[in-house]
Amino acid sequence: MSEELQRQININLQLRRKLEKSRRDTVEYCAKWCEDHEMGLDRGQYVAGPAPSNRGYTHAGDGYAKGLRGIIGE
């Protein structure tokens, strides 16, 4: 019985590590997307478009990215 309990604990720890890695990867993906895109108006509709790579300014996506990374402590 003790061996089975230890086996279950090890499986649980392994799954938690995988879940945490997946969560961090997802948050980073979303943060990067926010940084790389900015919102604009097209015929009265908001649309996301690529942000210029050489921009010398910050936009709302930069703030969202910072907030998202705050979720995972980065």
N, C-alpha and C positions, 0 to 999 in steps of 0.2 A: 504494500500500500504506500509506503514512504517513497519508493522508487517512482510509482505512478504520479504521486503528487509533485515530485521534483520534475518529472517529465512535463507535466502540465504547466508548471511555473516557468520552465525554460521556453516552452512554446509561447506562452503569454508574453514573456519578455522579448522574444524575437519578433512577435507580431507588433508589439508596441514600438520597437525600434523602426520597423518598416513603416508603420503608420506615421511616426514623427518625421521620417525622411520624406515620405510622400507629401506631408503637409508643408514642410519647408520648401520642397521643390515647387509645389503648386503656388505658394505665396510668392516665391521669387519669380516664377514665370509671370504671374499677374503684375508684380511690381515692375518688371522689365517692360511689359507691354504698355503699362501706364506711362513710363518714361519715354518710350519710343513713339507714342501717338499723342496727338492733341485733338481736341474737339473744335469743330467749326460749324458754321451754318451753311447749308446748301438748300436753296429754295425753301427757307423757313424750317428746315429739319436739321437737327443736330446730327453730325456725322463725325466719325473718327477717321483721321488721316495720319499719315506718317509725319512725325515731327522732323524738322530739318536737323541733320546730324551736326551741323556746325553752328547751331543756334547759340547766341550769346545771352539768352534769357531763360528764366524758369517759367514753367506753365503749370496748370493745375495737376497734370499727371505726375509731375515731380513730387508734389505734396502727397498725392495718393500713394505713390510708391514708398515714400518715407513712412507713412502711416502703416502700410501693409508690412513693411519690414520691421516696424515696431512690434507687431504681433508676435514675430518669431525672435525678437530680441536682437535684431541686427541693426 
